């Protein structure tokens, strides 16, 4: 069970009945100090008003002289005035005032806060009104003030790490108390519980760990850290087989397994796996898997899988799979699949499939399938299919099927489906809901009655056609498929170039032998009404047939009324002629 859960349930029964503590930072105080060391003022505030301060002695400039004169103001405003110009910042954690130091902000002059400038709600007026605290001048009064010296690097770095750990711990406590408020606690008790847990966390060893320069472990706890291995942060760590610690800030090498109960800031290398409960910043390399519970930044490389149960900003390379439960802000490369339950901020490359439950920037490349619930920027390439619920800015290329909402680019596949396409869809079947949809009816010298449906985009559309040549002695009919393109000449004129191939069936439902009519048509369309155009143009025809004409004792048919080319090679007859067509488009 997590530490916040243990603390929360132990305190639950007591805190539900605990009364709210009055005053706090809204209590009314009056202060008067003239060139007094900051340390003296802090001790006096603790003694007089019961304010609990928390700080690191060698970080806060306690010898800095301060001046303050305020009457009947809230303690919150008095603290702001006291610490102005010192570079010291404060914040409330439970009932403790935590002090931190920013050396770059220590030159401003301290301010005085007049009581009239502060609006005090009536509910916070406590019986300290009118009281003043006078402190005699210290023995060092009159000595020129000494500015705070820059902190040594090791102290500043340690304080920064300590503050980051505390922030992370308090953030998780807030999430925990929010879940309790939702499921178990009445609204008036949740804040008291959260404040009480934060008070305990200020001294909790699970965020303020002792640090070790080095450690060697055979199998935890058999190592130099002993029983304290889960409460220690290491800078140089070597685990012969498997080792665990609170955190890592440096380099760790493990023969089999490295495990951190909190965080990693550095490099982890193991023969089998790396396990980290919370955040990771740095590089992880494992023979089998890297598994992190928190936000991950850097690089992950594993023989089998990389798993992040939060968001990640890292390059992931795995022999089998990369899995991120949140957003992924860098590239993923896997032998089998990449799965991101959020946005993918860079490219996904996988041998089998890429899945993103959000937007993708950088594109997807997979041997079989790419699936995205959001938008894609950069395109998709897959051996079988690309499926995008949102928009695609780039190119979709697949061996069989492409789907997107709006495509700002091109689709290339056997079947392409989209709501709209600003470029071109190239495939055997293209279905663009807001694209090019036309119905044409025409007649020609070969097939007297024809109808076709065109779908796709003006730049490239598919043609599904039917034609018939009824005669007294026989009936010929054909079914055809083709492609075409349209060029707009003016507002009322269009020019189309189509190529269609028909299988011609002679006096039966289907003729199994080869009997093709191939046509290339150039069509001029003139607007007749808003939704109708009249069509006219020449046709180049090439008939390829293996039907045997017993009456004439030759291969081929008399589909064409005239021709300029007629040749038979073995059992295949080829005839060519120039014809014409005329009709209507709707």
N, C-alpha and C positions, 0 to 999 in steps of 0.2 A: 504493500500500500504506500502511496506517496506521502511525503512528510506533511504537506498541507492538509491531506485528508485526515491524518492522525490527529494533528492539532485541532482541526475543525470539529471533529466528532467528540473529542475529549472536552472541549469548551462549550459545546452546543447547549447542554442543559443549564449551565451556569449563566451563560451570556443572555439567554432569552429572558431571564429575570433580572439582569443587572441594570441598575438605574443609570441613566445618562449622566456623565460627569459635567458639572456646570463650569462655566468660565472658559477655560482653554485659552486660545490665542485672542479671544475677544474680551478678556478681562481688562479692566481699566487700570492703567498704571501711570505714575509720574516719575520721571527720572531726571537727575542732574549730575553730570560728571564733567570734569574739566581736565583734559590731558591725563587720563588714567589708563594704565595698561588694560588691554582687552581681557586678559585672564582675570583680572580683579573684578571687572564688571560682570563677567559670566558667573563667577563664584557668588557674587552678591545677588544676582538675579535668582540663582538656584536657592540661596539661603532665604531670601525675602519672599519670593513668589512661587517657589517650588518648581521652577522650570528645569527640566532635565536636558542637558546638552550632551551630544555625542560627537567626538572629533578625534583626530589623530594629533597628538601633541607636537610631533616634529614636522607637521604639515601646516597647521594653522599658525599664523603669526601672532602668538599670544602676547608678545611684548609690545605690539603696536599700540600707540597712545590714541585714545578716542575722546571725542567730546559729544555730549548730547544734553539738550534741555527740552523736555516735553512735559506737558501737564494734561492729565485726564485724557489719555489716548488709549486705544486698544493695544495690547501687547504686540500684536502683529505689526502695527505701524511703528511701534517703538523699536522693534528688532530691525526693521528696514532702515530706520534712521541711524541706529547704532552702527550697523555694518556697512553703510554707504561709504564708498571710498577705501575700504580695507581690502577689497578683493575676496572677501569671505561671503559665501552664499549659504542660505539656510533653507531647509524644507522640513515639514512635519512628517514624522514616521511614528504612527501611534501617538503616544504622549511624549515622545522625544523630539528635540530639535537637533537635526543632523546638520553639521557644518562642513562645508567643503571650500577649497581655496582655488581661485583663478588669479594667477599672478599678473596677467595682462590687464586686469581691471582694478588695480590697486592705487590708481593715481587721482581719482576723482575726489573732490572735497566732500566731507560729510554734510548731511543735510539736517535741518531742524524742521520738525513737523508741528505746526501750531494745532492746538486742540480744535480750533474753530474749523479747520480744513477737513476734519474727519467726521463723517456722519456715523453716529453710534446708535444702533437700534436699541429701543427701550428694553428689549428682552435680555440684553447683555450688560446692563448697568449693574455692576457689583459694588459692594460696600468698600471699595478702595478709593472712591472719589475724593480728590483733594489731598491725597497723601503724597509726600515727596520723600525721596531717599537722598540724603546728602552724604557724600564720601569725602573726607579730607584729602587734600593733595598728597600724592605719594611722595616718598623721599626723592624720587627722580624727577620731580617737577622742575621745569625750567631747562632741562637738558634737551638739546635738539633731538627731534624725533628721528629714529633710524628706520629707513625704509626696509621692508621685508626683502631678504635675499632670495634669489631663485632657488627652488628646491633641487637637491641632488636628483639625478635621473632615476636611480633605483627607487627612491622614496616616492617620486611622482608616478612612476610606472606602477608601483605596487598599489598606490591609492586609486589609480585609475582602474586597475583590474578589480580591486575590492568594490568600487562603486558600480562597475558593470555587473558584477555578481549580485549585488544587492538589488539593482534595478531588475535584473532577470528574475530573481526570486520573488520580489514583490509583484511583478507582473503576473506570475503564475498564481500567487495567492489571490490576486484580484479575480482572475479567471475562476478560481475555485469557489470563492465566496459568491461570485455571480451565479454559478451553477446551483449553489445552495439556496440562494434567494429565489431562483426560478422554481425549484422543486420542493423545498422543505420549509423555508423560513418566512415568517411574516415580515413585511417591509420595515417595521419599526425596529427590528432587532438585527438586521443584516449589517448595518454600518458599525454597530458596536462590536459585532463579531469580527468584522474585517479589521477594525482598529486594534483589537486585542491580539489577533494573530500577527499583525505587523509588529507589535511590541515584542512579542516572543521572537520573531524572525530577526530582529536587530542583533541578538546575541546567539543566533542559531549557527552551529558549526557547519551546517550544510551549505552555507553561502560564504562564510569567512574561513577559508581553509588554511591550515599551515602549509608552507611550501618547502619542498626538498629539492636540492640541487641535482641529486641523482638517486636512483634506487635500482636494485636488482631483485627479481622475484623468480622463484622456480614455479610454483603454483600458489596463488594467493590463498591464505595469508603467509605462506612460507617465503618470506623475503625481508628486506631491510626495513620496510614500513610496518611489518608486523600486523597487529590487530587494528592499527589505525589506517589501513590501506584505503578504506573508503572515505576517509576524511582528509586525504592528503593530495595536494597538487604537485606534480613532478615536472622538473625541467628536462632531465635526461633520464629515460626509463628503458630498462631492458628486462623483458620477460622471457625466460628460458622456454616455458611451455605456455602458460596462460596467467595473465596478471590483470588486476583491477585496481582502480584508484578513483578519487573524486574528480580529478581533471588533469589535463596535460597542457603545459605551456612550454613547448620545446619539441623534442624528438623522442619517439617511442618505437622500439623494435620488439616484435614478439615472434617466437618460433611458431606458435599456434594461434593464440588469441590475445587481443588487446581489448579491454573493456573500461569505459569511463562512466562513472555514475552521474556525472554532470556535463562537462564540456571539454572541447579540444581546441587549442589554439597553437597549431604547429603541424608536425608531420607524424603520421602513423603508418607503420609498415608491418605486416604480419603474413605468416605463411598460410593461414586459413581465413581469419576474419577480424574485422574491427567493429566493435559495438559501442555506440555513444548514446547516452540517454537524451542529451539536449543539444545545444548548438555546436557546430563544427566550423572552424575557420582554418584553412590550410590544405594539406594534401593527405589523402588516404589511398593506400595501395594494399590489396589483399589477394591471396591466391584464390579465395572462394567468394567472399561477400563483404561489403561495407553496409552497415545498417545504422542510421542515425535517426533520433527521435525529434531533433530540433532543426532550426534553420541552418543550412549548409552553404558555405562559401569556399570556393577553391577548385580542387580537382579530385575526382574519385575514379579509381581504376580497379577493376575486379575481374577475376577469371570467370565468375558466374553472374553475379548480380550486384547492383548498387540500389539501396532502398533508403529513401528519405521520407519520414512521416510528417514532414512540414514542407515549407517551400525551400527552394534551392537556387543558388546563383553559382553554379559550378559546372565544369565540363565533366561529363560522365561517360566512361568507356567501360563496357562490360562484354564478356563473351556470350552471355545469354540475354539479360534484360536489365533495363534501368527503370525504376519506379519512383515517382515523386508524388506525394499526396497533395501538395499544393501547387504553386506556380514554379516554373523552371525558367531561369533567365540565361542559360548558356546551352551549349550543344550537348546532344545525347547521341551516342553511337553504340549500337548493340548488335550482337550476332543474330538475335531473334526478334526482340521487340523493345520498344520504348513506350512507357505509359506515364502520362502526366494528368493528374486530376485538377487541372487548372490551365493557365496560359503557358505556352512554350515560347520563350523569348528568343530562341535561336533555332538552328536546324535540328531536325530529328532524322537519323539515318539508321535503318534496321534491315536485317536480312529478310524478315517476314512482315512485320506490321508496326506501324506507329499509331498511337491513340492519344489524343489531347482533348480533354474536356474543357475547352476554352479556345482562345485565339492562338494562332501560330505565326511567329515572325521568323523568317529564315527558311521556311520551306520544309517539306517532308519527302524523303526518298525511302521506298520500301520495296522488297522483292515481291510482295503480294498485295498488301492493303494499307491505305492511309485513311484514318477516320478523325474528323475534327468537328466539334459541336459549335465552334465559333468561326471567326474569319481566318483566312490564310493569306499571308503576304510572302511572296517568294515562290509560290507554285508547289505542285505535288507531282511526283513521279512514282508509279507503282506498276508491278507486273500484271496485276489483275484489276484493281479498282481503286478509285479515289472518291471518298464520300465526305462532303463538307456541308454542314447545315447552314453556314453563313456564306460570306462573299469570298471570292478568290481574286487576288491581285497578282497576276502572273500566268503561268501555264499549268494546265492539268493534262498529264499524259499517262495513259494506262493501256494495258493490253485488251481490256474489255469494256469497263464502265467508268464514267465520270459523272459526278453530281455536284452541283453547287447552286446557291441562290443567285447571286449576281457575279458574273465573270468579267473582270477588266483585263482581258488578255485573250487566251485561246484554250480550247478544249480539243484534245486529240485522243480518240478512242473508238472502239467499235460502236458503243452507244453513249451518247452525251445528252445529259439532261440539265437544264438550267432555267432560271426564271428570266434572266436577260444576259446577253453577251455583247460586249462592246467591240470585241475582235471577231474571231471566227471559230466555229465549231466544225471540226473535221472528223467524220466518222461515217459508218454505214447507216446509222440512224441518229438524227439530231432532233431533240425536242426542246425548243426554246419557247417558253410560255409567252413572253413578250417579244418574240422574234418575227421571222418571216413565215407567214402562212398564206398560201395561195391555192385556189382551185382553178384549173384550166380545162376548157373543152375546145377541141379543134378537129379539123378534118385534114386528110392528106391523100396523096395518090396511092399510098401503100395500104394503110389502115384507114378506112373511110371515117370511122368514128373513134375518137380518142378522149380520154379523161385522165387527169393527173392531179395529184396533191403534192405540193411543195412545202417543205418545212425545214427550218434552220435559221440562218441569217442571210441578209442580202449578199454578203460576200461569198457564202458557201451554203448551199441548201441541198437536201436530198429530194429525190423525185420518185414517187410510187405511181406507176402508170398502168392503164388498161387500154387495149385497142381491139378493134374488130373490123373484119372485111367480109360482110355477108354477100354471097353470090347464089345464083339459082342452083348450081350443082354442088356447092360446098360452102362451108363456113370456116373461116380462119379467125382465130382470136389470139391475142398475146398479152402477157403480163410482163411488165418491165420495171427496172430500177435504174436510176441515174443520179447524176449530180449536176449542179449548175451554179451560175453566178449572175448577179444583176448589177448593171451600171446605170445610174440615173443620169440621163442626158439633159433633161430640163424638168420643169415642174410637171409637164404633161407627157413626157416621153421617157421611156426606159428601153434599155437594150439588154437582152438576156442571151447567154451562151449556155446551152444544155447538151449533155451527152447521156443517152439512154440506150440500154440494151434490152430487147424483148425476146422471150422464148415464144415462138409461133407454134400454135397447136393446130393441126389439120384434121378437121372432122372428128375430133375426139376430145375427151376431157383433158388429157395431157399426152403430148407426144414425147416419148422417151428419147428419141434420137435427137442429135444436135440439129437445131433449126433456129438460128439466131438472126434477129434483125437489129443492127447497130446503127444508131442515128446520132448525128451531130447537128443541132439546130441553132440557127441565129434568128432571134425573134425581136422585132420592133413592136413595142407596146405603146399605144396612144390612148390617153384617158378619154373615156366616153362619159362616165359619171364619176362621182367621188369614189365608188367602190367597184367600178367596171372599166376594163380596158379592152380594146380591140387589138388582136394579134395578127401579125403577118410576117413571113420570112422564108428563106430557103432552107433546105434540108439536104445534108449529105448522108446517103444510105449505103450500108455494106451488109449484104446478106451472106451468112455462112451456113450451109445446109449439108446434111448427110442423108436426107430423105431421098428415096429412089422413086423416080417418076416412071412407072411401068408403061404408061401410054406413049411416052416419048423415048423410053429406054435410055434414061440418063439420070444423073444425080442432080438435085435441086428442085425448086418449085417456081411457079409462074406468079409469085407475089408481086413482082415489079412489072409495071406496064412497059417500061423501057429501061435500058441500061447501056452504059458505055464500056463496061468491063464484064467478061464472063469467062471463067476458067475453072476447069475441074482437075484436081490433083488427087489421083486415087479415088477415094469415095467422098471427097469433100469438094463441094462446088462453092465458088465465091462470085457474087455479082455486085456491081457498084453502079449507082446512078444518082443524079441530082434531082431532087423533088422540091415541093413547096408545102406549106401548111398555113392555115388561117383559122382563127377562132376567137375565143373570149377568155378573159381572166377575171376572176372574182376574188 
